[in-house]
Amino acid sequence: MKSNDYVKYITQTVVKYIDQPKDERRKQRLNKKDIKEPFLFKWFGVIPYALHAIVKRKNKEKRTL
């Protein structure tokens, strides 16, 4: 990809973003935050996330007893 094409693409993307109403941009940002994966799952996979869930559940059970 030539640098001229890259500049053209970036310019189009920025102009498209700026042309959107402010409320629409805010909704997109909030939706992106809602979809975001937990840190442990994103960086280390399912196993640490599962271990965290198990520990959390056991702590919750201890509190109820």
Residue, then its C-alpha position, 0 to 999 in steps of 0.5 A: m500500500k502506498s503512503n498516499d493510499y494510506v493517507k487517503y484511507i485515514t482521512q476518509t475514516v476521520v471524516k466519516y467519524i466526525d460527520q456522525p452525530k455526537d449521540e451516535r458516537r457516544k452510543q458506539r463507544l458505550n456499546k464497545k465498552d459493554i462488549k469488552e472481554p474481561f482482562l484475564f480472559k483476554w490476555f490469558g485465556v479461559i483457565p485463569y478466568a474459570l479459576h477466578a470464577i470458582v474461587k469467587r463462588k467458594n468465597k460467596e458460599k463461605r459468606t452464606l454459611 
